[in-house]
Amino acid sequence: MPQRRDFLIRALAMGLAAQALPTASTRALAALRPSEGGAASVRSLWRRDETILRLPSLGDGYKMTWGADDRQLVVVNDGPGWLDPPTKFFKRSLWSIGGGPTDAIVTQRDGYPHVDEAGEPEDAPHYHGHGLLAVGGRIYQFLSALDQAAERPRRWTAAKLIQSDDGGRSWRNQDGTSPVRWEGWKEQSRERLAFFNEPNGCFSLLSILQMGQDYRANRDGYIYVYGPNGNIDGLMNELMMFRVPIDRIPNRDAYEFFGGWAGHGVARWVANIAGRKPVHVFPRGWVNRSNLFPGDIVVETWLPSVVYNEPLDLYMMVSAGTGCAPDGTEFAKPGYLGFWVSATPWGPWRQVHEEAAWTPGGDPVARAYSPQIAPKWIAPDGKSFWLVWADLKGIREFSGNTDRTGNAGPVTPEETAIAESDLMRRAMPGYSFNAQRVDLDIG
């Protein structure tokens, strides 16, 4: 079984520039003016535990976007997803979800450059699927990669951009070439990747703002992307962001970074990454500093899911921290869950909900992880939406189980994947696509 299977922890700016906007129209300027709008009316929210459901997947991540075909696309990391039987164990895969949470129809998106762990070298960066966006009939995704460290937990150090012009049937590299290539450590560079070896490892984990079906609710021509400022506590809880014109997403030189406030709620944008400033700061104390699995990674912490609620004209953000043991290892206790709202993509973000022990369904041993707001599953009046997550309950016990496939000794990759998936499902029954309705309290 590949070494990486043992490492299950994975690790969620619109505004006026100081100079002239590249696409300044009357319509865009109106959209950019800060306004409290619906954000001021949200008093609190509550998770409806009686609505919790679990779709029969296996994996984590579940970053989503709403495609032009009216289906949600969802990326699954470290598992077979919805394969039945689970004959492959993917590093990352892409799925299409039609319908609502209670009548969802899920199919695998053919053509996506998924990777079966059985065929991936152990000594490789291992790109994980994160920020995903459908816009103008195209699909973009940022994939995150780890460094080579052996003396400490491996850290996120690179973000690769891939793109599809045909709804996900075929994919290209950032420079337009195909097929998608997986750069090894010696091949990685800022010429090939969107971000590589940036200060503190910032912008290695990326999440993209969702604005309606195929990004149609956007009015200013930009996409907005969020990411932690680094890999350690004190940096990972600092949320950074950048923006780029929709028609220039593959052009790294067109990225503008949030550089603080220009006054009166107006964002200042800078071209140099060194001038970046936090757009929000999450609580400290929720980032692991050591690992259950030797040689594993800094857990994906404080990577938010940000979605525009068009009926209420507000931006909603959810993010989570990892509950750590005194020795710094992850998932020793329930994590932190918070929700924030804003009138603009860059804030200021006002917190409307906080849980220092996130336990869906009141389960005290829950280890809920990586919360995502489903961009399509927002009520027509905007007053409720669906939250999605994976639950790593049982991960600490599983980390001590060195017999991953049993004693039968499967002889084919398919048999190995089935045996390992069965063991993982029994050890971590919540390691699936979990969802529940969340209601907003509107004043």
N, C-alpha and C positions, 0 to 999 in steps of 0.2 A: 504494500500500500504506500503510495507516495507520502513523503514526510509531511507535505503541506496539509494533508488531510487531518493530521493530528493537531493542526493549528487552526482552531475553529473560530477564534475571536476576530472579529472584523470591526477592526475598528469599524449633518443636515449641517437702487442706485440711479434710480432715475434722478435727474436734477439738472440745474443750470451749471454749466461749466464756467470757469473763470474767464475762458475765452468764448468765442462764438460757437454755438452748437453746429455740428456738421449738417443736421437736417432740421433747421429751425423754421417751422411753419406755424401759422396761427393755431392750428389744431393741436400741434405738439406742445406749444407753449402753454395752452390752456390745461393740457393734461399734466404738465409739470408743476403747476402752482401748488404749493403745499396747502392742504386743507384737512381739517379734522375729519370731515365726512363721517362715514359709518364707524370709524375706529373709536370715536369718542362715545358712541352709544353702547359699546360692549362693556358690560359690568363684570361678567364672569362667565364661566362655562362649567358644564358637568359631563362626565363620561357616563353613558348609559350602559351599565354593566349587564343589564338584562338583554342587551342586543348583541353581545359578544358572539362571534361565529368564527370558525376556522376552516379555511379552504384546504383541500388535501394536497398541499405542496410540501416540499422539504428543502429548506435553505433560508437565507436571510438577505438583507438589503432592501428589496422591494421599492427601489426608487421608481417613480411613475411619471408618465406624461400622457396627455390626452391628444390622440392623433386625429388627422383629418378624416379618417374613416369612422370616427365616432367610437373607437375602441381605445381603451387605455393600454399603453405599453408598460411593462414592468420588468425590471432586470432582477434576476435571482443570482446571488453569489453562493458558492460553496454548498452545492447540493444538486440533486437531480430535478429540482423544480416540480413540475406536474407530470413527469414521465411515469407511466404505469404500464408495465413494471419499471422500476428505476434502474435501467440497464447502463446508465452513464451517470457519472458524478461530475458536474460541471464546475469549473472555476467561476464561470459567469455564463449566463444564458438569458435570452430575451423571450418574453411571452406576451400574448395579446389577450386582453380581457374584455369580453362583451357583456352587456347587461349591467345589472346592479349588484350590490353585495350579496343579496339573497338568491339571485338567479344567474350568477356569473358563469360564463362559458369561456374556458381558457384554452388557448391553442399555442403551440410553440411557433415563434416567428422564424420561418425558414430563411436562410441567407445570412443571419447574424453570425459574426465571427466568434462563436462560442468556443470554449476550450474544455475538452474532457481531460480531467486530471490524470487519467491513465496514460495519456500521451504527452504530458507536459514535463519537461526536465525539472528535477528538483532544484537544481542550482540555476534558478532563473528569477527575474523580478516578480513574476506572478501579478498580472494586471487585474484589478478588481473593478467591476462596473459600478459607477456612481452617477453623477449628474446626467440627466436624460431630458431632451427637449424635442418636441415636434413643433415645427414652425414653418409656415409657408410650403407645406408638402414635403419638407425635408425633415430628417431626424439627425440630431447631434448627440454625442455622448462623450463625457470625460471618464477615462479609466485611470485608476490610481495604482502606483507601483511602490514597492518597498526598497530600502537600501540593502546593503550586504552585511550589516553589522552582525558580529557574532558575540561580542562581549556585553551587549545590552539588548533590550527589546528592539527589534527592527523597526525603523521609522518610515513613515510615508515621505517620499522624496520627489515623486514625479507624477505628472498628470498628462495623459495622452488623449488627444482628441480624434475621434473617428466620426464619419458622416455617411448618410445614405440619402440619395436623391429619389428613391423609388419606394418609399414606405417601408424600408428595411429589408428588401429582397436582395440588395447588394450593398457593400460598404467599401469606403475608401479611407485612406490615411488623411491626415491633416493637409498634406501637400497635394492631394487629389489623386495620388497613385493607388493602385489596387494590385493584388489583394492586400488586406490589412496585415501588417507585419508586427511582430512582437519584439521590439528592440531589447537585446540583452544589455547587461550593465555596461559593457564596453561600447555599445552602440548608442546609448542614450546621450542626448545633447539638447541644448535649447533650440537648435535648428530643426530637430525632429519632433520635439515634444512641446506642448503648450507651456508647461512649466517644468523646470528641472533644477534641482539644487538651489532653490530660491532661499532667501534669508530665513533661517529657522525651519525650513521646510514648509513655509506658508504656501497656500494654494495647491497643495498636493491632494487634498480631499475636497471635492467640489460638488455643490448642489445648485441647481438652476431654478430660478423663479418660474412658476407655472402661472400662465394667464389665459385660462379658458382653452377651448378646443383649438388645436393647431396654433395657439398663441394669439388668437384673434381678438382678445380683449386688450391687447397692447395698443397704445396710441402714439408712442413717441419714437418707435423704430429701434429700440435697444433691447437686448437681453441683459439680465442681471444675474450674477453668479456669486455665490457665497462660499467661504471656506475658512477653517481655523488658521490661526497665525503660526502654528507650529505643532509640535508633537508632545510637549510636556505641559504639566499644569502651570498656569500663569501665562501660557501662550495659546494652548489649545482652546481655552475658554474665551479667547479674544476672537470675535467674528470679524473677518475682513470681507470685502466685496469688490467686484469690478463690473464694468459694463462694456458692451461692444455693440456697434450697429449690427442689426440682423444680417445685412448683406456682407458683413466683414468678419463673421465669426471665426473662420479659419486663420485670420490675419492677426497674429500675436501683437504686431506693432500698433494695431487699432485699439487695444485694450486700455481702458482708463480706470484707475483705481480710486476708491473712495479715500479722500485726503482730509476729511474733517468737514466742518461746517463753515459756510461762507456768510452765515447770518440769516435770521428769520426762517429757519428750517430749510434753507437751501444748501444742497450738497456741493462740495468742492471736489473736482475731479482732477487727478494728476496722471501724467503719462509714465512717470518713473515709479516702479514698485517700491522703491525706498521711501517714498512719500506717503505710503499707505497709513491709514489710521483705523482703529476699530470702529465698526458701525454699531456694535453692541458687545457687552461683556457679560458672559454667563458666570454663575457662581464657581468659585474654586473648590477643590477637594473632590472632584469627580473624574479624575483621569488616572488610569493605572500607571504605576511606575515599575512594576515587575509582572511576570507572566506565570500562568498556570502551566503552560506548555513551554519548555525550555527553547529559546531561540525564536519565540513567536513575536507578535507585533504589539505596538501600542494600539489599543482598541479604538475603533472609530467613535470618538466622543465629540459632542457638540457640533456635529454636522447637521444643520437644520433642514427641515422641509418648509418651504415658503410658497404659499399659494395665494393668488388674488381672488377674493370673494367678490365677484362682479355685482350680484344683487345688492350687497350692502356697501359696495365701493370701499373695501378695506383690504389690507394685506394681513394674512395670518401666518404666524411662524410657530412651529413646534420644534423642540429640541430636547435632548436627554443627556444625562451624565451617568457614568458607570459607578455602581456601588462597590467600593474596594475594601479589602481586608486591611488590618493594620500593617501587614507586610507589603501592601501595595498591589497584591494580585486582584484580578478582576472578578466581578460577579459574586462577591461574598455576601452581598445584601442587595435588596431592591435598589434600583437606580433612581435618579432624579428626573422628574418630568415637568416641563414648563411650556406655557402657551403665551404668546405675545401678539399684539395687534399694532398696526401703524397705518397712517394715511398715505405713506410713500414706501417704496421698496427699501429705502435706507434708514427709515425710522424718523424720529426716535421711537423705539419700541416700548410699548407699555405692557407690563405683565398683567394678565387677567386670570392666570391659574398657576398653581405651584403644588407639587407633591414631592416631598423629600423621600418618600418610599412609594414608588410606582408599582402598585400591585393590582393589575386588572382582575376583575371578578373577586377581589378581596383575597386572592391567593397569596399567603405570606411568603411562599417560596418562589414566587414568580421572579423572573429575571428578564423583564421586558426590555426591548432593545431596538434602537433605530426607528423611532416613530415617524410615520409618513402620512401626510394629508392626501387622500385620493383626489386628484384634481377634478375628475368628472363627477364624483359622488358628493356634490354640494347641492343642498335642497334649492328648488327654484326661488324661494324667498331668502336664501342665504343664511337662514337661522339654525341650520344644522349641517353637519358634514360627517364623513367617515374617516376614522383614524386606523391606520394599518401598522403592524409591528411584528417582529419575531420574538419568541420567548425562549431564552437559553436556560430555562430551569433544568437543572440536572447537569450543567456543564462542569461543575467542579468535581462531582462524582465521576463523570465520564472522563475527566482528565487523568484520573488515576487508573483507568482501565487500559492496560497495555494490549489486551487481546481484542483487536478491533474487528476481526472477522470470524471469531469462533475457532474451533479446532478442526473443522471439516476441511479447511484448506481449499477454497475455491480455486479453480485452475484457469478460468477465462476472465478477461476484464469485465464482462457482463455479469458473471456470477459474483465477482468481487464487489462490484458496485451495488448489486442487489443485497448482498449480505451486510455490507457496511451501512447502507441506507436503512435496512431493517433494524440494525443495532442502534443507530443514531435515533431513529424514530422512537424506539422503546426507551432509550436513555433520556431523550429530550423531547417529550411529546408535544411541546409547544413550539418546536423549531419549524414553524409553518407560517403561512399567511393568515395572521389573526386580524380581525377587524371589529370595530364597534362604532356605534353612532355617538356623536358628540353634539350637545345642544348649547347654543349661545344664549346667554341672558342679556337681552337687549333692553336698554333703559329708554 
